[in-house]
């Protein structure tokens, strides 16, 4: 598991968490799944933390194709 896909403990300083996540400290919030810290607010925010996203996607799995709707 690489460094970014590990859960960031909620007791971690917001400034330190922001440095790990590559965002501003005021954009750090809680992951709704594990309550760890994540880039929750602002531009390019991901509500689900990297650790939870990594746990739900098997290694080497391609992301699902975008859903298309028929207009006919």
FENPE-V13375 format. One record per residue. N is the residue number from 0. RES is the residue in one letter. SS is DSSP state (~ for helix, > for strand, _ for the rest). OMEGA is omega in degrees with one decimal (* if undefined). Layout:
# FENPE-V13375
n=N res=RES ss=SS omega=OMEGA
n=N res=RES ss=SS omega=OMEGA
This chain:
# FENPE-V13375
n=0 res=X ss=_ omega=-179.2
n=1 res=X ss=_ omega=-173.2
n=2 res=X ss=~ omega=-176.6
n=3 res=X ss=~ omega=-178.0
n=4 res=X ss=~ omega=174.6
n=5 res=X ss=_ omega=179.9
n=6 res=X ss=_ omega=176.4
n=7 res=X ss=_ omega=-176.6
n=8 res=X ss=_ omega=-178.7
n=9 res=X ss=_ omega=177.4
n=10 res=X ss=_ omega=178.8
n=11 res=X ss=_ omega=176.4
n=12 res=X ss=_ omega=-177.6
n=13 res=X ss=~ omega=180.0
n=14 res=X ss=~ omega=177.9
n=15 res=X ss=~ omega=178.4
n=16 res=X ss=~ omega=179.3
n=17 res=X ss=~ omega=177.6
n=18 res=X ss=~ omega=178.6
n=19 res=X ss=~ omega=-175.6
n=20 res=X ss=~ omega=179.9
n=21 res=X ss=_ omega=179.3
n=22 res=X ss=_ omega=177.7
n=23 res=X ss=_ omega=-179.8
n=24 res=X ss=~ omega=-179.8
n=25 res=X ss=~ omega=176.0
n=26 res=X ss=~ omega=-179.8
n=27 res=X ss=> omega=177.7
n=28 res=X ss=> omega=-176.3
n=29 res=X ss=> omega=172.6
n=30 res=X ss=_ omega=-179.3
n=31 res=X ss=_ omega=-179.2
n=32 res=X ss=_ omega=-173.0
n=33 res=X ss=_ omega=-178.1
n=34 res=X ss=_ omega=172.6
n=35 res=X ss=_ omega=-180.0
n=36 res=X ss=> omega=179.3
n=37 res=X ss=> omega=174.2
n=38 res=X ss=> omega=-168.9
n=39 res=X ss=_ omega=-173.3
n=40 res=X ss=_ omega=175.1
n=41 res=X ss=_ omega=-176.9
n=42 res=X ss=_ omega=179.1
n=43 res=X ss=_ omega=-179.8
n=44 res=X ss=_ omega=174.3
n=45 res=X ss=_ omega=-175.5
n=46 res=X ss=_ omega=178.2
n=47 res=X ss=_ omega=-175.5
n=48 res=X ss=_ omega=179.8
n=49 res=X ss=~ omega=-179.7
n=50 res=X ss=~ omega=179.2
n=51 res=X ss=~ omega=177.0
n=52 res=X ss=~ omega=179.7
n=53 res=X ss=~ omega=-178.8
n=54 res=X ss=~ omega=-177.9
n=55 res=X ss=~ omega=-179.6
n=56 res=X ss=_ omega=178.1
n=57 res=X ss=_ omega=179.3
n=58 res=X ss=_ omega=178.2
n=59 res=X ss=_ omega=-180.0
n=60 res=X ss=_ omega=177.6
n=61 res=X ss=_ omega=176.8
n=62 res=X ss=_ omega=-176.9
n=63 res=X ss=_ omega=178.7
n=64 res=X ss=_ omega=179.1
n=65 res=X ss=_ omega=-179.1
n=66 res=X ss=_ omega=178.0
n=67 res=X ss=_ omega=178.6
n=68 res=X ss=_ omega=-179.9
n=69 res=X ss=_ omega=177.6
n=70 res=X ss=_ omega=-178.4
n=71 res=X ss=_ omega=*
